Amino acid sequence: MVLYNVLDKKTWPESDFTDQTTHVISGTIYINEALSSAQTLTGYTLKIRLLDIDGVLYKEDDCDIVTAASGTWRYKPADGDLSVRGLYSVNIQLTKTGEQLTAIGLNNSNILRITPS
């Protein structure tokens, strides 16, 4: 099964943010290429995986489900996270008993640019 991850915003200014609602990375996971049907996240745990342009894992961490029925998630970087400027592919790994899926991008829908603050 292929899942698609769509980010809400495409840039992250490298810095130390403490605002829990404004300065997050977030997105929606869909089950179809038309991006019209969200993946239900009920029962899953989520991990965010950032890969650099060479496909090397830069960061992996737990992320939160915002609304399970809508397929929405968010990740609040901690102080010192995401401190290397560049382009990253943001994939979301979904895990529950006996199942592991990865939501990837479609037409660069999961590309995040980390920029100077």
C-alpha positions as CSV (number, residue, x, y, z in Angstrom):
1,M,0.0,0.0,0.0
2,V,1.4,3.4,-1.0
3,L,0.7,6.4,1.3
4,Y,1.4,10.0,0.4
5,N,2.6,12.7,2.8
6,V,1.8,16.3,2.1
7,L,3.5,19.0,4.3
8,D,1.6,22.1,5.4
9,K,4.6,24.4,4.9
10,K,7.7,23.9,2.9
11,T,10.4,25.8,4.8
12,W,11.7,25.7,8.3
13,P,14.0,28.5,9.6
14,E,16.8,26.9,11.6
15,S,16.5,28.3,15.1
16,D,15.3,27.6,18.6
17,F,11.5,28.0,18.7
18,T,9.4,27.4,21.8
19,D,5.9,28.2,20.4
20,Q,4.1,24.9,20.4
21,T,1.5,25.8,17.8
22,T,3.2,28.1,15.3
23,H,6.6,26.5,14.9
24,V,5.9,22.9,14.1
25,I,6.2,20.8,11.0
26,S,2.9,19.2,10.1
27,G,1.1,17.5,7.3
28,T,-1.5,15.1,6.1
29,I,-1.2,11.5,5.0
30,Y,-3.4,10.4,2.0
31,I,-4.2,6.9,0.6
32,N,-4.5,8.0,-3.1
33,E,-2.6,10.1,-5.6
34,A,-5.5,12.5,-6.0
35,L,-4.9,13.4,-2.3
36,S,-8.6,13.3,-1.7
37,S,-8.8,10.5,0.9
38,A,-6.9,10.7,4.1
39,Q,-5.3,7.7,5.8
40,T,-7.0,7.0,9.2
41,L,-4.2,7.0,11.8
42,T,-6.2,5.3,14.6
43,G,-4.1,2.7,16.3
44,Y,-0.8,3.8,14.7
45,T,2.3,5.3,16.3
46,L,4.2,7.7,14.0
47,K,7.8,8.6,13.4
48,I,9.1,11.4,11.3
49,R,12.1,10.5,9.1
50,L,14.1,13.3,7.4
51,L,16.4,12.2,4.7
52,D,19.0,14.4,3.0
53,I,19.2,14.7,-0.8
54,D,21.4,11.6,-1.0
55,G,18.8,9.6,0.9
56,V,20.8,9.4,4.1
57,L,18.8,9.5,7.3
58,Y,19.4,12.9,9.0
59,K,16.8,12.8,11.8
60,E,14.2,10.3,13.1
61,D,11.9,11.1,16.0
62,D,8.4,10.4,17.3
63,C,5.7,12.7,16.0
64,D,2.1,13.3,17.1
65,I,-1.2,12.5,15.6
66,V,-3.4,15.7,15.5
67,T,-6.6,14.2,14.2
68,A,-6.6,10.5,13.5
69,A,-9.6,10.4,11.2
70,S,-8.2,13.3,9.0
71,G,-4.7,11.7,8.7
72,T,-3.0,14.8,10.2
73,W,0.2,14.8,12.2
74,R,2.7,17.3,13.7
75,Y,6.3,17.4,14.9
76,K,7.8,20.0,17.3
77,P,11.6,20.1,16.9
78,A,13.5,20.4,20.1
79,D,16.3,22.9,20.7
80,G,19.2,22.0,18.4
81,D,17.1,19.8,16.0
82,L,17.1,20.6,12.3
83,S,20.2,22.7,12.4
84,V,21.7,21.8,9.1
85,R,20.5,23.8,6.1
86,G,19.4,22.1,3.0
87,L,16.6,20.1,1.4
88,Y,15.1,17.1,3.1
89,S,12.6,14.5,2.3
90,V,10.1,14.1,5.1
91,N,8.6,10.6,5.3
92,I,6.2,9.5,8.0
93,Q,6.5,5.9,9.3
94,L,3.2,4.4,10.6
95,T,3.5,1.4,12.9
96,K,1.0,-0.8,14.7
97,T,1.0,-4.5,15.6
98,G,2.0,-6.5,12.6
99,E,2.1,-3.6,10.2
100,Q,4.6,-0.9,9.2
101,L,3.9,1.6,6.4
102,T,5.7,4.7,5.2
103,A,4.1,7.8,3.7
104,I,6.3,9.3,1.0
105,G,5.9,12.4,-1.2
106,L,4.1,13.0,-4.4
107,N,5.4,15.7,-6.7
108,N,7.7,17.0,-4.0
109,S,4.8,17.2,-1.5
110,N,7.2,16.1,1.3
111,I,10.2,18.3,0.6
112,L,11.3,20.6,3.4
113,R,13.8,23.3,3.0
114,I,15.7,24.3,6.2
115,T,16.9,27.9,5.8
116,P,18.9,30.4,7.9
117,S,16.9,32.0,10.6
